[in-house]
Amino acid sequence: MTDTRLPRFDEDAPRPVPPLAAQDGGTLTRLVAVMQRLLALDGCPWDREQTLESLRKYVLEEACEVIDAIDSGDRSALREELGDLLLQVVFQAELARTSQHFAIDDVVAGIVDKLVRRHPHVFGDLSAKDADEVLRNWERIKANEKKGRGILGGVPRSMPALTRAQRIGEKVARVGFDWESAEGSRAKVTEELGELDEAMRSGDKDAIEGEMGDVLFALVNLSRHAGIDAEGALRRTIDKFTRRFAHVETRVASEHGGWGEGGEKHTIPLAILDGYWEEAKRDERA
């Protein structure tokens, strides 16, 4: 029987990482070799059981951890999380190799070719005076490449909803389907809030859901006109709420012995809880 195992990873031949100025991606081959070793017939049982579908959740998780590392400002953590995300790329490429679809060199060649094609102001004879013109050229070239697919066809449905809404707004704005100013976008928010109020009065759950979505979409568009990342703005507010509520919980524990059995609704008056909340706000300002 022919030995179909992939080449063994040489554990005894670690390569030193070059100084920053000399790094050119040459160590990527070592990661590919590690992944090939893990997926070999005598490799790791867990890795060998994985599929493209089973790895889907890890791709999302690792991408989110990269975002958290960026937000934290910790460059050491960012280096580690980028490595975890890169592992997912190599892992999936090696799984695709086993099914004879493509492998890591095809992935790299594809993105290199795309970057060269979509930067004609760098690699060709086209000029671009600013970043906005670069984006317009990018979308035009992309549209030619993806003929038959609509302008919004490239926005992933699995994106977080706020991010997806903002990307959709950006894309349609590049072809002129947009408010001329932030004032028009702000007026749309007021209009949608009025329709939400009407739906709330009707008590129709389906109508309320539809109008709530319209309000959120209008707010995302307003964020875009204001130059604000809607997803980042909401994350910032969630983090702020979490910090302040942690203070409220601490005060409830010290003054009232906690929330009660199993976190059930407590009898602590809302006015007192609001007082603890205001304490947290004052502490932040201080």
N, C-alpha and C positions, 0 to 999 in steps of 0.2 A: 504494500500500500504506500502511495506517495505521501511524504511528510508535507502537509499543507500549512504548517505553522509559519507565521511571519518571522522575520529576522529577530534574534534575541537582542534585548537591550543590554549593553555592556556596562554593568554597574561599577566596574573597576576603572572606568575611563572618564571620570568627570572632567568637563571642560571649564576652565576658569572664565568668569564673565569679564569681557574686556572693559576698559574704562569707558565712561559715557560717550566721549567724543569718537571712540572707535567702534561703537556698537552698530551693527548693520543687520540684525535679525538672524545672524548665522546660527545662534543657539536654538532656533525654532526646530531644527531637525532633531534635536535631542528630545524635545517634547513629543514629536511625532513617533520617535523610536520607543519612548516609554509607553505611549498609547498602543502601539502595535504589539508590544510585549504583553500588555495587560489583556489584549483581545486575542492573543494566541491560544491555541488549543489547550495548552497547559498554563494559561494565564489566570486572571482573577474571575471566579465564578460570577460575582455580582456584575462586573463590567460586561462580561460576555452575555448576560441576560438582558442587557439594556437594548432599547430600540430608539429610533428617532422620536417616537411618540412618548416613550417613558421619560426621555430627557427634556421634554418640552418645559416642564415646570422648573427644572434646574436652570435653564437658560434665562427664564424670567427672574428667578430668584437671584442669580449671580449678577444680572444687569442691574437690579434694584440695589444690590450691595455695592456695586460700583458707584451708583448715584449717591448712596449714603456716605461713601468714603470721600467723594468729591465735596459734598456739603460739609463734612466734618473738617476739611482742610488738612487731614492727616495723609501726607503723601506716602508714608510707609504702608498705611492701610490700603491706599489706592493701588499701589504696586501689587500688593497681594491679591486684591479683588480683581484687578485686570488679568492677573494670571489665572484665576478661577474661571473668568469669562472666556479667556483664550482656550482653556482646557475644553470647554463646551464646544468651541468651534472645531478643534482638532478631533475631539471624541466623535462628533457627528460626521465629520469628513471621513474618518476611518470606518464608521459603520456604513456609510455610503459606498466606500471602497468594497466592502464585503458583498454588497448587493450589485456591484459592477455598474454603479451609476456615475460616480465621480470620486475624487480624492482631494487631499489638501492642496496639491499643486494646481489642480483645476480651479479651486476656490481662489487661491492667490492670483493666478493668471487672470481670472475673470474680473476681480476688483481692480487690478493694475490696468487692464485694458479699458475698463470703464472710467477710471480716473483720468487717464490720458485723453480719452475721447471727450470727456466733459470739461476739460480744462484747455480748450483751444487757445486761450489767451496766454497760456504758459508753454504748451507743447506745439502750438500751431501759429498761424498768422493772424488770429482774431485779436482784437483789443477789447479791454474792459476797464472802464475808468473808475469803477467803484464796486463795492460788494453787492449792491443791488443789481447791477448789470451782470455780474457773475451769476447771481441766482436766476435772473431771467434767461440767460444763455443756457444754464444748466437745465431749466425746465423745458426750454425749446428743444434742446438736444435729446432730452429724455423722452419728450413727446414723439419725436421722430423715431426713436428706438422702439417705443412701445405703441406703435400705430395700432389703432383699433381699441386701445384701452383708454378710458376716460381720464380726465385730469385727476380725479380723486381715486383712481384705481390703485395707486401705489401707497395709499395710506392704510396701514394694517388695521384690521378690525379688532385685533387683540390688544391694541394700545390702550393704556388707561384713558377713560372717556374724556377727561379734560384735555389731555395732551392731543388726543385724536381730533377733538373739536377745534383746538387751536391750529393744528396742522392743516385741517380742512380750510379754515378761514384764511390762512396764509396762501394756500395754493389757489383758491378762487380769486383772491385779491390780485394775484399776479396777472390775471387775465381781465381785470377791471370790474369783477363782480364784488363790489365792496362799497361801504359808506365812504363818502369823500372825506369825512372828518370824524373825530371822536364824538362830536355833538350828535351826529346822526345815529351812531351806535348807542349813545347814552339814551336818546329818545326811544330807541327800540326796547331798551330794558324797561323803561316806564310803561310802554305799550304792553309788553308781555306780562308785567306784574299786574296790570289791570285785568288782563285775560285770566290770569291765575286766580285773582280775587273772585272773579265771576264764577270760575269753575269750583272754587272752594265753597261758595254760597250754594251751588247746585248740589253739592255732595256726591257728584259723579266721580268715582275713583279713577276711571279710565281717563276722563277729561282732565282731572287734576294732575295725573301723571304726565299726560301730554303737555299741559301748560307749564308744569314744573321743568320739564326738559327744555322747553322753549326759553324759559327764564335763564336756566343755566347756560344754554348755548349763547344767548344774548350777552350774558356776563362775560363769557370767555372771549367773545368778539370785542367787547369793551376793553378787556385786559390786553388784547393784542394791540388795539389802537393806542393804549396807554404805554405800550412797550413793556408790559408785565407778563411773565410766564404764569399762566393761570394755575398750572399744576404745582409749581413752586410756591405760589402765594397761598394756596390751600394747605399745602404741607406745613408751611410756616405757621399758619393759624392753628392747625391741629397740634403742632408741637407746643405752641403757646398755651393752648387750652389744656394739654396734658400736664404741663408744668404747674399751671395754676390749680388744676384739680388735685394734683398730688399734695399741694399745700392744704387744700380743703380737707382731704382725707386724713392728713396728719392732725389737723385741728379737731376733726370729728373723733379720731381715736383718742386724743389726749383729753378732750373735754366731755365726750359723751360715751366713751368706751367702744366706739366703732359704729358701724351702720346697722348692726343687728344680725340676727341669725341668717346665714346664707346670703347676705347682701340684700335682704328684703328691704322694701321701702321703709325708711325710718320716719319717726315722728318729729325729727328736728325741723323747726320752722324754716321755710325758705329764706326768710329775712336773715336768720343767723348764718345760713350757708352763704348767702350773698355777702355777708360781712366778712367771712373767711376769704371769699373770692377777692374782695376789695383789698384785704391784707396782702394777698399774693401779688396783686397789681402794684401796690405801694412798694413791696419788697423789690419787685423788678425795677421800678423806677429808681429806687435808692441804689 
